Amino acid sequence: MSERIVRHFQEELEQLKQRLLEMGGLAEDRVRIAVQSLIARDPEMVEQVLVGDGPINRLHIEIDNRCFTLLALHQPMAVDLRAIVSAVKINTDLERVGDLAINIAEATTRYLQHPPVKELVDIPRMAAIAERMLRESLDAYVRRDIAMAEAVLNQDDALDALKTQVFRELLTYMLSDPSKIEPALDLVLISRHLERIGDHATNIAEDVIFMVSARDVRHHTGDSGQSTRASEQS
C-alpha cells in the first residue's frame, strides 16, 4: 500500500476506535441511569432508559459497516486484522449491554409497583463492579493494555459471588412473605442482568488480549471450559 493509503487506513482505524468509545460511553451511562432509577425509585429515570435505545442501535450498525468496509477495501493483516475483528465483537457486546440496561429498567418498572422488599445493598455493589469492569475493559482497548484487560477478568468472580448472595438473601424474604415473591424475583433478575454486563466486559477484555497478543484466553473461566461469550449464546 502507498503511504497515502496507509495513512488513510490508520485514520479510519482511529475513527473506528473513537466510535466504539462513544458507544461504550452510551452503554455505561444507560446502565448507570437504570440502576440509579431503581435505587431512587424514580419512574422518570426508568423511562429515560426505556426510550433511549436509538443512539446505541444506530452506532451498532455504523460501527459494523465501518469494520466490514475496512476489511473489504484494505484486506488488513496481523494486528490490524485482529483489531477490526475485535471491534466487531466489542460492538456486539456493547449493544447487548444497552439491551441489558433496558432489561433492568423493565424489571425496575415492575418492582416500583410494590413496596421495597429490603434496603438495596448488594445490587448497587454489583452495579459498581459491572460498570467498573466495562469502563476498564474499554480503557484497556484504547491503551492496548494486556495487564489492565487481565485485571478485568479477575473481577468477574466477585460479581458472580454477589449475584449468588443476592439470590440467597432474597429467597429468605420470598419464603417468609409470599407478597414479596414478585418484587423479589425482579431484584433477582436485575442481579442476573448486572452479572451478564460483567460477562460482556469480560468478553471485551478477552478481545483486547487477543487483539494485542494473538492469545486466545476465552477458556480461562471455570472448570467447564466454556467461555463467557459462548455461554451468552446458550
Protein Blocks (a to p, Z undefined) as FASTA:
>chain_A
ZZklmmmmmmmmmmmmmmmmmmmmmmmmmmmmmmmmmmnopaklmmmmmmmmmmmmmmmm
mmmmmmmmmmmmnopghjlmmmmmmmmmmmmmmmmmmmmmmmmmmmmmmmmmpccfbdcf
klmmmmmmmmmmmmmmmmmmmnopaklmmmmmmmmmmmmmmmmmmmmmmmmmmmmomklm
mmmmmmmmmmmmmmmmmmmmmmmmmmmmmmmnopafklmgojkopafklmmmZZ
